[in-house]
Amino acid sequence: MHLSLSTRVCLIATTLAFAPVGVAVAQDSAMGFFVTSVGPGDGANLGGLDGADAHCQALAEAAGAGGKTWRAYLSTSGDGSVNARDRIGSGPWANAKGVEIAASVEELHTEPNKINKETALDENGNTVKGRGDDPNQHDILTGTQQDGTAFPAGEDRTCSNWTSNGEGSAMVGHHDLIGNPQNINFWNFSHPSRGCSQENLVGTGGAGLFYCFAAN
């Protein structure tokens, strides 16, 4: 069953409204980066970039950081491709606990970066499960190359620009910087997913999560 974008956003907001009391709440003045605590639940079909951005915005609003414009860190492919690095503003960005993860776009994409399991928190300030946890959810959807740019034309690593929950593949990063046997463990670039369905994303160590940045 495919739900409309507006329905999906309403469901997310309703679910978060009944989150347990005591969950850490981000402050508008501090948080500018988070990993989504949940994905839309339809594999890599995020409703395109607009749907992914709306998901970021809904999660941020539920966490008390809705006074900013939030963008998903995702690239697209094909004609008019979009680079993830060009969508997220200029920085600086801090996580829900006020720890700066990058001062600029350039710093965000250079080594060593400050995104790791300790700093790549969700919107509520919680640690995202990684390699060695149950379940492992360290595969974070990005669709990007290591420098934050889109893949060349003809090489789709975005599950049809974030509209497919079936055939295809998406590039993922490892927020915990471990797990790829070839030692390709960048926060935004590690390996392609097995497929685009929720089952396939889970099967390679993910949950359909992605990064969100405050663009203003």
VODO-565944 format. One record per residue: residue number from 1; residue in one letter; chain; x, z negated, y of N, C-alpha, C in turn. Coordinates in nm, 2 decimals, decimal comma. Atoms other than C-alpha are relative to their C-alpha. Layout:
[lumkol NUM "a" "A" [X Z Y] [X Z Y] [X Z Y]]
...
//
This chain:
[lumkol 1 "m" "A" [0,08 0,00 -0,12] [0,00 0,00 0,00] [0,09 0,00 0,12]]
[lumkol 2 "h" "A" [-0,08 -0,01 -0,13] [0,14 0,10 0,34] [-0,08 -0,06 0,11]]
[lumkol 3 "l" "A" [0,07 0,06 -0,12] [0,04 -0,11 0,64] [0,05 0,06 0,13]]
[lumkol 4 "s" "A" [-0,04 -0,05 -0,14] [0,04 0,01 1,00] [0,10 -0,09 0,06]]
[lumkol 5 "l" "A" [-0,10 0,08 -0,07] [0,31 -0,11 1,23] [-0,07 -0,12 0,07]]
[lumkol 6 "s" "A" [0,07 0,11 -0,07] [0,06 -0,32 1,43] [-0,04 -0,11 -0,10]]
[lumkol 7 "t" "A" [0,04 0,10 0,10] [-0,07 -0,49 1,11] [0,12 -0,08 -0,05]]
[lumkol 8 "r" "A" [-0,12 0,07 0,05] [0,28 -0,57 0,99] [0,05 -0,10 0,10]]
[lumkol 9 "v" "A" [-0,05 0,10 -0,10] [0,38 -0,73 1,32] [-0,09 -0,12 0,00]]
[lumkol 10 "c" "A" [0,09 0,11 -0,01] [0,06 -0,94 1,32] [0,02 -0,09 -0,12]]
[lumkol 11 "l" "A" [-0,03 0,08 0,12] [0,13 -1,05 0,96] [0,12 -0,09 0,02]]
[lumkol 12 "i" "A" [-0,12 0,07 -0,02] [0,48 -1,15 1,05] [-0,02 -0,12 0,10]]
[lumkol 13 "a" "A" [0,02 0,11 -0,10] [0,37 -1,35 1,36] [-0,09 -0,11 -0,06]]
[lumkol 14 "t" "A" [0,09 0,10 0,06] [0,09 -1,52 1,16] [0,08 -0,09 -0,10]]
[lumkol 15 "t" "A" [-0,09 0,07 0,10] [0,34 -1,62 0,88] [0,09 -0,10 0,07]]
[lumkol 16 "l" "A" [-0,10 0,08 -0,06] [0,59 -1,75 1,12] [-0,07 -0,12 0,08]]
[lumkol 17 "a" "A" [0,07 0,10 -0,07] [0,33 -1,95 1,31] [-0,02 -0,12 -0,08]]
[lumkol 18 "f" "A" [0,03 0,11 0,09] [0,28 -2,17 1,01] [0,13 -0,04 -0,07]]
[lumkol 19 "a" "A" [-0,13 0,05 0,05] [0,66 -2,23 0,95] [0,00 -0,15 0,00]]
[lumkol 20 "p" "A" [0,00 0,14 0,01] [0,74 -2,58 0,85] [0,06 -0,06 0,13]]
[lumkol 21 "v" "A" [-0,05 0,07 -0,12] [0,79 -2,83 1,14] [0,14 -0,04 -0,02]]
[lumkol 22 "g" "A" [-0,14 0,04 0,02] [1,15 -2,90 1,20] [0,10 0,11 -0,01]]
[lumkol 23 "v" "A" [-0,09 -0,12 0,00] [1,28 -2,55 1,18] [0,07 0,01 0,13]]
[lumkol 24 "a" "A" [-0,08 -0,01 -0,13] [1,56 -2,50 1,44] [-0,06 0,11 0,09]]
[lumkol 25 "v" "A" [0,06 -0,09 -0,10] [1,43 -2,33 1,75] [0,11 0,05 0,09]]
[lumkol 26 "a" "A" [-0,10 -0,06 -0,09] [1,65 -2,09 1,94] [-0,04 -0,01 0,15]]
[lumkol 27 "q" "A" [0,03 0,01 -0,14] [1,67 -2,11 2,32] [0,03 0,14 0,06]]
[lumkol 28 "d" "A" [-0,02 -0,12 -0,07] [1,62 -1,81 2,54] [0,13 0,02 0,07]]
[lumkol 29 "s" "A" [-0,12 0,00 -0,08] [1,93 -1,90 2,74] [0,12 0,03 -0,08]]
[lumkol 30 "a" "A" [-0,12 0,00 0,09] [2,16 -1,89 2,44] [0,00 0,12 -0,10]]
[lumkol 31 "m" "A" [0,00 -0,10 0,12] [2,06 -1,67 2,14] [-0,01 0,14 0,05]]
[lumkol 32 "g" "A" [0,01 -0,14 -0,02] [2,14 -1,31 2,16] [0,03 0,09 -0,12]]
[lumkol 33 "f" "A" [-0,04 -0,07 0,12] [2,21 -1,22 1,80] [-0,06 -0,09 -0,12]]
[lumkol 34 "f" "A" [0,03 0,07 0,12] [2,06 -1,31 1,46] [-0,02 0,10 -0,11]]
[lumkol 35 "v" "A" [0,04 -0,08 0,12] [2,00 -1,18 1,11] [-0,14 -0,04 -0,03]]
[lumkol 36 "t" "A" [0,15 0,03 0,02] [1,63 -1,15 1,03] [-0,01 -0,09 -0,12]]
[lumkol 37 "s" "A" [0,03 0,10 0,11] [1,51 -1,44 0,81] [-0,07 0,07 -0,11]]
[lumkol 38 "v" "A" [0,07 -0,08 0,10] [1,28 -1,20 0,63] [0,00 0,15 0,05]]
[lumkol 39 "g" "A" [0,02 -0,14 -0,03] [1,24 -0,82 0,61] [-0,15 0,03 0,00]]
[lumkol 40 "p" "A" [0,15 -0,04 0,00] [0,91 -0,63 0,65] [-0,06 0,00 -0,14]]
[lumkol 41 "g" "A" [0,05 0,00 0,14] [0,89 -0,63 0,27] [-0,03 0,13 -0,06]]
[lumkol 42 "d" "A" [0,03 -0,13 0,05] [0,86 -0,26 0,22] [0,13 0,08 -0,02]]
[lumkol 43 "g" "A" [-0,13 -0,06 0,02] [1,22 -0,19 0,12] [0,06 0,04 0,14]]
[lumkol 44 "a" "A" [-0,06 -0,05 -0,12] [1,40 0,02 0,38] [-0,09 0,08 0,09]]
[lumkol 45 "n" "A" [0,10 -0,05 -0,09] [1,08 0,15 0,52] [-0,03 -0,11 0,11]]
[lumkol 46 "l" "A" [0,01 0,10 -0,11] [1,10 -0,05 0,85] [-0,10 0,05 0,11]]
[lumkol 47 "g" "A" [0,08 -0,05 -0,11] [0,86 0,17 1,04] [0,08 0,07 0,10]]
[lumkol 48 "g" "A" [-0,09 -0,06 -0,09] [1,15 0,36 1,19] [0,06 -0,10 0,10]]
[lumkol 49 "l" "A" [-0,07 0,09 -0,09] [1,35 0,22 1,48] [-0,10 -0,09 0,08]]
[lumkol 50 "d" "A" [0,10 0,08 -0,07] [1,03 0,11 1,66] [-0,05 -0,11 -0,08]]
[lumkol 51 "g" "A" [0,05 0,11 0,08] [0,91 -0,09 1,37] [0,11 -0,11 -0,02]]
[lumkol 52 "a" "A" [-0,11 0,10 0,02] [1,25 -0,25 1,32] [0,01 -0,08 0,13]]
[lumkol 53 "d" "A" [-0,01 0,07 -0,13] [1,27 -0,34 1,69] [-0,12 -0,10 0,02]]
[lumkol 54 "a" "A" [0,11 0,09 -0,01] [0,92 -0,49 1,68] [0,01 -0,12 -0,10]]
[lumkol 55 "h" "A" [-0,03 0,11 0,09] [1,02 -0,70 1,38] [0,10 -0,10 0,06]]
[lumkol 56 "c" "A" [-0,10 0,09 -0,07] [1,32 -0,84 1,57] [-0,07 -0,07 0,11]]
[lumkol 57 "q" "A" [0,06 0,07 -0,11] [1,10 -0,91 1,87] [-0,10 -0,11 -0,05]]
[lumkol 58 "a" "A" [0,10 0,10 0,05] [0,83 -1,09 1,66] [0,08 -0,12 -0,05]]
[lumkol 59 "l" "A" [-0,07 0,11 0,05] [1,09 -1,31 1,49] [0,06 -0,08 0,11]]
[lumkol 60 "a" "A" [-0,06 0,07 -0,11] [1,26 -1,39 1,82] [-0,10 -0,08 0,08]]
[lumkol 61 "e" "A" [0,11 0,07 -0,08] [0,93 -1,48 1,99] [-0,04 -0,13 -0,08]]
[lumkol 62 "a" "A" [0,04 0,11 0,08] [0,84 -1,71 1,70] [0,11 -0,11 0,01]]
[lumkol 63 "a" "A" [-0,11 0,10 -0,01] [1,18 -1,88 1,74] [0,03 -0,05 0,14]]
[lumkol 64 "g" "A" [-0,01 0,04 -0,14] [1,14 -1,93 2,12] [0,10 0,08 0,08]]
[lumkol 65 "a" "A" [-0,09 -0,09 -0,08] [1,36 -1,64 2,23] [-0,06 0,13 0,03]]
[lumkol 66 "g" "A" [0,07 -0,13 -0,02] [1,10 -1,38 2,31] [0,01 0,05 0,14]]
[lumkol 67 "g" "A" [-0,02 -0,05 -0,14] [1,20 -1,35 2,68] [0,10 0,10 0,02]]
[lumkol 68 "k" "A" [-0,10 -0,11 0,00] [1,45 -1,08 2,59] [-0,05 0,12 -0,07]]
[lumkol 69 "t" "A" [0,03 -0,12 0,08] [1,44 -0,73 2,47] [0,09 0,01 -0,12]]
[lumkol 70 "w" "A" [-0,08 0,00 0,12] [1,55 -0,72 2,11] [0,00 0,13 -0,06]]
[lumkol 71 "r" "A" [-0,02 -0,13 0,06] [1,69 -0,42 1,93] [0,06 -0,03 -0,14]]
[lumkol 72 "a" "A" [-0,06 0,00 0,13] [1,77 -0,37 1,56] [0,13 0,07 0,00]]
[lumkol 73 "y" "A" [-0,13 -0,07 0,01] [2,13 -0,28 1,48] [-0,01 0,10 -0,11]]
[lumkol 74 "l" "A" [0,02 -0,10 0,10] [2,05 0,04 1,30] [0,03 0,14 0,06]]
[lumkol 75 "s" "A" [-0,02 -0,14 -0,04] [2,17 0,40 1,33] [-0,10 0,09 -0,07]]
[lumkol 76 "t" "A" [0,08 -0,10 0,06] [1,97 0,71 1,25] [0,08 0,12 -0,03]]
[lumkol 77 "s" "A" [-0,07 -0,12 0,04] [2,07 1,05 1,11] [-0,07 0,12 0,03]]
[lumkol 78 "g" "A" [0,06 -0,13 -0,03] [2,00 1,42 1,16] [0,00 0,03 0,15]]
[lumkol 79 "d" "A" [0,01 -0,04 -0,14] [1,91 1,59 1,48] [-0,04 -0,12 0,09]]
[lumkol 80 "g" "A" [0,03 0,11 -0,09] [1,91 1,35 1,77] [0,04 -0,14 -0,06]]
[lumkol 81 "s" "A" [-0,04 0,13 0,07] [2,09 1,08 1,56] [0,03 -0,10 0,11]]
[lumkol 82 "v" "A" [-0,03 0,11 -0,09] [2,13 0,74 1,72] [0,10 -0,09 -0,05]]
[lumkol 83 "n" "A" [-0,10 0,09 0,04] [2,43 0,51 1,71] [-0,05 -0,14 0,02]]
[lumkol 84 "a" "A" [0,05 0,14 -0,02] [2,35 0,15 1,64] [0,07 -0,07 0,11]]
[lumkol 85 "r" "A" [-0,07 0,07 -0,10] [2,62 0,04 1,88] [-0,05 0,03 0,14]]
[lumkol 86 "d" "A" [0,05 -0,04 -0,14] [2,45 0,22 2,17] [-0,14 -0,06 0,03]]
[lumkol 87 "r" "A" [0,13 0,05 -0,02] [2,12 0,04 2,12] [-0,01 -0,15 0,05]]
[lumkol 88 "i" "A" [0,01 0,14 -0,01] [2,21 -0,32 2,17] [0,05 -0,07 0,13]]
[lumkol 89 "g" "A" [-0,04 0,06 -0,13] [2,32 -0,37 2,53] [0,15 -0,01 0,00]]
[lumkol 90 "s" "A" [-0,14 0,01 -0,03] [2,66 -0,47 2,65] [0,07 -0,13 -0,04]]
[lumkol 91 "g" "A" [-0,05 0,14 0,03] [2,69 -0,84 2,54] [0,02 -0,08 0,13]]
[lumkol 92 "p" "A" [-0,04 0,07 0,12] [2,80 -1,11 2,53] [-0,12 -0,04 -0,08]]
[lumkol 93 "w" "A" [0,11 0,05 0,09] [2,60 -1,23 2,23] [0,04 -0,13 -0,07]]
[lumkol 94 "a" "A" [-0,02 0,13 0,08] [2,57 -1,58 2,07] [-0,11 -0,01 -0,10]]
[lumkol 95 "n" "A" [0,10 0,03 0,11] [2,39 -1,70 1,76] [-0,09 -0,11 0,05]]
[lumkol 96 "a" "A" [0,10 0,10 -0,03] [2,11 -1,95 1,75] [0,06 -0,14 0,03]]
[lumkol 97 "k" "A" [-0,07 0,13 -0,03] [2,36 -2,24 1,77] [0,09 0,01 0,12]]
[lumkol 98 "g" "A" [-0,08 -0,02 -0,12] [2,53 -2,09 2,08] [0,14 0,04 -0,02]]
[lumkol 99 "v" "A" [-0,14 -0,04 0,03] [2,84 -1,97 1,91] [0,01 0,15 0,03]]
[lumkol 100 "e" "A" [-0,01 -0,14 -0,03] [2,96 -1,64 2,06] [0,06 0,08 -0,11]]
[lumkol 101 "i" "A" [-0,05 -0,09 0,11] [3,00 -1,36 1,81] [0,07 0,12 0,05]]
[lumkol 102 "a" "A" [-0,07 -0,11 -0,06] [3,12 -1,10 2,05] [-0,03 0,00 0,15]]
[lumkol 103 "a" "A" [0,01 0,00 -0,14] [3,18 -1,06 2,42] [-0,04 0,14 0,05]]
[lumkol 104 "s" "A" [0,03 -0,14 -0,04] [3,13 -0,68 2,43] [-0,02 0,09 -0,13]]
[lumkol 105 "v" "A" [0,02 -0,09 0,11] [3,04 -0,38 2,21] [0,14 0,03 -0,06]]
[lumkol 106 "e" "A" [-0,13 -0,03 0,06] [3,41 -0,30 2,17] [0,05 -0,12 -0,09]]
[lumkol 107 "e" "A" [-0,04 0,11 0,08] [3,49 -0,65 2,05] [-0,08 -0,02 -0,13]]
[lumkol 108 "l" "A" [0,09 0,01 0,12] [3,20 -0,64 1,81] [0,05 0,09 -0,11]]
[lumkol 109 "h" "A" [-0,04 -0,09 0,11] [3,35 -0,35 1,63] [0,15 0,01 -0,02]]
[lumkol 110 "t" "A" [-0,14 0,01 0,03] [3,72 -0,45 1,62] [0,03 -0,11 -0,09]]
[lumkol 111 "e" "A" [-0,04 0,11 0,09] [3,91 -0,66 1,38] [0,10 -0,10 0,07]]
[lumkol 112 "p" "A" [0,10 0,05 0,08] [3,90 -0,94 1,34] [-0,13 -0,03 0,08]]
[lumkol 113 "n" "A" [0,13 0,03 -0,07] [3,53 -0,99 1,43] [-0,04 -0,14 -0,04]]
[lumkol 114 "k" "A" [0,04 0,14 0,02] [3,35 -1,32 1,45] [-0,13 -0,01 -0,08]]
[lumkol 115 "i" "A" [0,12 0,01 0,08] [3,05 -1,23 1,23] [0,04 -0,03 -0,14]]
[lumkol 116 "n" "A" [-0,03 0,03 0,13] [3,08 -1,40 0,90] [-0,12 -0,09 -0,05]]
[lumkol 117 "k" "A" [0,11 0,08 0,05] [2,86 -1,63 0,68] [-0,03 -0,12 0,08]]
[lumkol 118 "e" "A" [0,02 0,11 -0,08] [2,91 -1,92 0,91] [-0,07 0,03 0,14]]
[lumkol 119 "t" "A" [0,05 -0,04 -0,13] [2,81 -1,73 1,23] [-0,12 0,09 -0,01]]
[lumkol 120 "a" "A" [0,12 -0,10 0,01] [2,56 -1,47 1,10] [-0,12 -0,07 -0,04]]
[lumkol 121 "l" "A" [0,11 0,09 0,03] [2,27 -1,71 1,12] [-0,13 0,08 0,03]]
[lumkol 122 "d" "A" [0,13 -0,06 -0,03] [1,90 -1,62 1,12] [-0,05 -0,05 0,13]]
[lumkol 123 "e" "A" [0,05 0,03 -0,13] [1,68 -1,66 1,42] [-0,03 -0,15 0,02]]
[lumkol 124 "n" "A" [0,03 0,15 0,00] [1,61 -2,03 1,33] [0,13 -0,08 -0,01]]
[lumkol 125 "g" "A" [-0,12 0,07 0,02] [1,98 -2,11 1,30] [0,04 -0,04 -0,14]]
[lumkol 126 "n" "A" [-0,03 0,02 0,14] [1,98 -2,11 0,92] [0,10 0,09 -0,05]]
[lumkol 127 "t" "A" [-0,10 -0,08 0,07] [2,26 -1,98 0,70] [-0,07 0,10 -0,09]]
[lumkol 128 "v" "A" [0,06 -0,10 0,09] [2,17 -1,65 0,52] [0,08 0,00 -0,13]]
[lumkol 129 "k" "A" [-0,06 0,01 0,13] [2,24 -1,66 0,15] [0,09 0,12 -0,02]]
[lumkol 130 "g" "A" [-0,10 -0,10 0,03] [2,55 -1,47 0,04] [0,05 0,00 -0,14]]
[lumkol 131 "r" "A" [-0,06 -0,01 0,13] [2,77 -1,40 -0,26] [0,02 -0,15 -0,05]]
[lumkol 132 "g" "A" [-0,01 0,13 0,06] [2,75 -1,70 -0,49] [-0,12 -0,09 0,01]]
[lumkol 133 "d" "A" [0,13 0,07 -0,02] [2,41 -1,82 -0,37] [-0,10 0,07 -0,08]]
[lumkol 134 "d" "A" [0,11 -0,05 0,08] [2,08 -1,77 -0,55] [-0,12 0,00 0,08]]
[lumkol 135 "p" "A" [-0,06 -0,13 0,03] [1,96 -1,52 -0,46] [0,10 0,04 0,10]]
[lumkol 136 "n" "A" [-0,09 -0,06 -0,09] [2,24 -1,32 -0,31] [-0,07 0,09 0,09]]
[lumkol 137 "q" "A" [0,07 -0,08 -0,09] [2,11 -1,16 0,01] [0,10 0,05 0,11]]
[lumkol 138 "h" "A" [-0,10 -0,04 -0,10] [2,43 -1,04 0,18] [0,00 0,14 0,04]]
[lumkol 139 "d" "A" [0,01 -0,14 -0,04] [2,35 -0,67 0,19] [-0,09 0,01 0,12]]
[lumkol 140 "i" "A" [0,07 -0,01 -0,12] [2,24 -0,62 0,55] [-0,01 0,15 0,04]]
[lumkol 141 "l" "A" [0,03 -0,14 -0,03] [2,08 -0,28 0,64] [0,06 0,03 0,14]]
[lumkol 142 "t" "A" [-0,06 -0,05 -0,13] [2,28 -0,09 0,91] [-0,01 0,15 0,02]]
[lumkol 143 "g" "A" [0,00 -0,14 -0,01] [2,30 0,28 0,83] [0,11 0,05 0,08]]
[lumkol 144 "t" "A" [-0,11 -0,04 -0,10] [2,63 0,29 1,03] [0,13 0,01 -0,07]]
[lumkol 145 "q" "A" [-0,14 0,00 0,04] [2,99 0,37 0,99] [0,06 -0,13 0,06]]
[lumkol 146 "q" "A" [-0,06 0,12 -0,04] [3,24 0,09 1,06] [0,00 -0,02 0,15]]
[lumkol 147 "d" "A" [-0,01 0,01 -0,15] [3,26 0,17 1,43] [-0,14 -0,01 0,07]]
[lumkol 148 "g" "A" [0,14 0,01 -0,06] [2,88 0,15 1,47] [-0,06 0,13 0,03]]
[lumkol 149 "t" "A" [0,06 -0,13 -0,03] [2,82 0,52 1,49] [-0,07 0,06 -0,13]]
[lumkol 150 "a" "A" [0,08 -0,07 0,11] [2,58 0,74 1,28] [0,10 0,08 -0,09]]
[lumkol 151 "f" "A" [-0,07 -0,09 0,09] [2,70 0,93 0,98] [-0,01 0,14 0,04]]
[lumkol 152 "p" "A" [0,01 -0,14 -0,04] [2,77 1,30 1,01] [-0,13 0,06 -0,05]]
[lumkol 153 "a" "A" [0,12 -0,07 0,04] [2,48 1,54 0,99] [0,01 0,04 -0,14]]
[lumkol 154 "g" "A" [0,01 -0,03 0,14] [2,37 1,60 0,64] [0,03 -0,11 -0,10]]
[lumkol 155 "e" "A" [-0,04 0,11 0,08] [2,48 1,26 0,52] [-0,10 -0,12 0,04]]
[lumkol 156 "d" "A" [0,10 0,10 -0,03] [2,17 1,04 0,52] [0,03 -0,14 -0,06]]
[lumkol 157 "r" "A" [-0,02 0,14 0,04] [2,25 0,67 0,49] [-0,10 -0,09 0,07]]
[lumkol 158 "t" "A" [0,09 0,08 -0,08] [1,94 0,55 0,66] [-0,14 0,00 -0,07]]
[lumkol 159 "c" "A" [0,13 -0,01 0,07] [1,66 0,60 0,40] [-0,10 0,07 0,09]]
[lumkol 160 "s" "A" [0,09 -0,08 -0,08] [1,51 0,88 0,60] [-0,04 -0,06 0,13]]
[lumkol 161 "n" "A" [0,02 0,06 -0,13] [1,56 0,71 0,93] [-0,10 -0,12 -0,01]]
[lumkol 162 "w" "A" [0,07 0,13 0,02] [1,41 0,38 0,80] [-0,15 0,02 -0,01]]
[lumkol 163 "t" "A" [0,14 -0,03 0,03] [1,08 0,54 0,68] [-0,02 0,01 -0,15]]
[lumkol 164 "s" "A" [0,01 -0,02 0,15] [1,15 0,56 0,30] [0,01 -0,13 -0,07]]
[lumkol 165 "n" "A" [-0,01 0,11 0,09] [1,08 0,30 0,04] [0,01 0,05 -0,15]]
[lumkol 166 "g" "A" [-0,02 -0,07 0,13] [1,16 0,54 -0,25] [0,14 0,05 -0,02]]
[lumkol 167 "e" "A" [-0,13 -0,06 0,02] [1,43 0,79 -0,29] [0,09 -0,01 0,13]]
[lumkol 168 "g" "A" [-0,09 0,00 -0,11] [1,74 0,79 -0,07] [0,10 -0,12 -0,02]]
[lumkol 169 "s" "A" [-0,09 0,11 0,00] [2,00 0,53 0,02] [0,03 -0,04 0,15]]
[lumkol 170 "a" "A" [-0,04 0,06 -0,13] [2,11 0,31 0,31] [0,13 -0,07 0,00]]
[lumkol 171 "m" "A" [-0,13 0,07 -0,01] [2,45 0,19 0,42] [-0,04 -0,14 0,04]]
[lumkol 172 "v" "A" [0,01 0,15 -0,03] [2,47 -0,19 0,42] [0,13 -0,06 0,03]]
[lumkol 173 "g" "A" [-0,12 0,08 -0,02] [2,72 -0,44 0,55] [-0,02 -0,13 -0,08]]
[lumkol 174 "h" "A" [0,00 0,14 0,07] [2,81 -0,78 0,40] [0,02 -0,10 0,11]]
[lumkol 175 "h" "A" [-0,01 0,10 -0,11] [2,74 -1,06 0,65] [0,10 -0,11 -0,04]]
[lumkol 176 "d" "A" [-0,09 0,10 0,05] [2,96 -1,29 0,43] [0,14 0,06 -0,02]]
[lumkol 177 "l" "A" [-0,13 -0,07 0,01] [3,25 -1,03 0,42] [0,06 -0,01 -0,13]]
[lumkol 178 "i" "A" [-0,05 0,00 0,13] [3,29 -1,06 0,05] [-0,09 0,08 -0,10]]
[lumkol 179 "g" "A" [0,08 -0,05 0,10] [3,17 -0,90 -0,27] [0,02 0,15 -0,04]]
[lumkol 180 "n" "A" [-0,03 -0,14 0,03] [3,28 -0,53 -0,26] [0,13 0,00 -0,08]]
[lumkol 181 "p" "A" [-0,12 0,01 0,07] [3,53 -0,49 -0,54] [0,11 0,09 0,05]]
[lumkol 182 "q" "A" [-0,10 -0,08 -0,07] [3,71 -0,22 -0,33] [0,04 -0,06 0,13]]
[lumkol 183 "n" "A" [-0,04 0,08 -0,12] [3,75 -0,48 -0,06] [-0,05 0,07 0,13]]
[lumkol 184 "i" "A" [0,06 -0,06 -0,12] [3,53 -0,28 0,18] [-0,11 -0,10 0,04]]
[lumkol 185 "n" "A" [0,09 0,11 -0,03] [3,36 -0,59 0,33] [-0,01 -0,02 0,15]]
[lumkol 186 "f" "A" [0,03 0,02 -0,14] [3,27 -0,53 0,69] [-0,14 -0,05 0,02]]
[lumkol 187 "w" "A" [0,14 0,06 -0,03] [2,97 -0,70 0,85] [-0,10 0,12 0,01]]
[lumkol 188 "n" "A" [0,09 -0,11 -0,02] [2,82 -0,36 0,92] [0,02 0,12 -0,09]]
[lumkol 189 "f" "A" [-0,04 -0,12 0,09] [2,98 -0,13 0,65] [0,06 -0,05 -0,12]]
[lumkol 190 "s" "A" [-0,06 0,04 0,12] [3,03 -0,20 0,29] [-0,02 0,11 -0,11]]
[lumkol 191 "h" "A" [0,03 -0,09 0,11] [2,85 0,03 0,04] [-0,15 0,05 0,02]]
[lumkol 192 "p" "A" [0,14 -0,04 -0,01] [2,53 0,24 0,01] [-0,09 -0,08 -0,10]]
[lumkol 193 "s" "A" [0,10 0,07 0,09] [2,22 0,08 -0,15] [-0,03 0,09 -0,12]]
[lumkol 194 "r" "A" [0,04 -0,07 0,12] [2,10 0,18 -0,49] [-0,12 0,09 0,02]]
[lumkol 195 "g" "A" [0,12 -0,08 -0,04] [1,78 0,32 -0,34] [-0,06 -0,07 0,12]]
[lumkol 196 "c" "A" [0,06 0,04 -0,12] [1,53 0,25 -0,07] [-0,12 -0,10 -0,02]]
[lumkol 197 "s" "A" [0,11 0,09 0,03] [1,27 0,04 -0,25] [0,04 -0,14 0,01]]
[lumkol 198 "q" "A" [-0,03 0,14 -0,01] [1,25 -0,33 -0,21] [0,07 -0,05 -0,13]]
[lumkol 199 "e" "A" [-0,06 0,03 0,12] [1,34 -0,36 -0,58] [0,15 0,04 0,00]]
[lumkol 200 "n" "A" [-0,14 -0,05 0,00] [1,66 -0,15 -0,54] [0,08 -0,08 0,11]]
[lumkol 201 "l" "A" [-0,08 0,08 -0,10] [1,76 -0,34 -0,22] [0,04 -0,14 -0,06]]
[lumkol 202 "v" "A" [-0,03 0,13 0,06] [1,73 -0,67 -0,41] [0,10 0,02 -0,11]]
[lumkol 203 "g" "A" [-0,09 -0,02 0,12] [1,91 -0,52 -0,71] [0,15 0,01 0,04]]
[lumkol 204 "t" "A" [-0,14 -0,01 -0,04] [2,23 -0,46 -0,51] [0,04 -0,12 0,09]]
[lumkol 205 "g" "A" [-0,04 0,12 -0,07] [2,23 -0,80 -0,34] [-0,05 -0,01 0,14]]
[lumkol 206 "g" "A" [0,05 0,01 -0,13] [2,00 -0,77 -0,05] [-0,15 -0,04 0,00]]
[lumkol 207 "a" "A" [0,15 0,04 -0,01] [1,64 -0,84 0,07] [-0,07 0,08 0,11]]
[lumkol 208 "g" "A" [0,06 -0,07 -0,11] [1,58 -0,58 0,34] [0,02 -0,06 0,13]]
[lumkol 209 "l" "A" [-0,03 0,06 -0,12] [1,74 -0,79 0,61] [0,08 0,09 0,09]]
[lumkol 210 "f" "A" [-0,08 -0,07 -0,10] [1,90 -0,65 0,93] [0,04 -0,09 0,12]]
[lumkol 211 "y" "A" [-0,05 0,07 -0,11] [2,08 -0,76 1,24] [-0,09 0,03 0,13]]
[lumkol 212 "c" "A" [0,07 -0,01 -0,13] [1,90 -0,81 1,58] [0,09 -0,05 0,11]]
[lumkol 213 "f" "A" [-0,08 0,03 -0,12] [2,07 -0,81 1,92] [-0,09 0,00 0,12]]
[lumkol 214 "a" "A" [0,07 -0,01 -0,13] [1,93 -0,89 2,27] [0,07 0,10 0,08]]
[lumkol 215 "a" "A" [-0,06 -0,11 -0,07] [1,98 -0,58 2,47] [0,00 -0,02 0,15]]
[lumkol 216 "n" "A" [0,00 0,03 -0,15] [1,93 -0,75 2,81] [0,03 -0,15 0,01]]
//
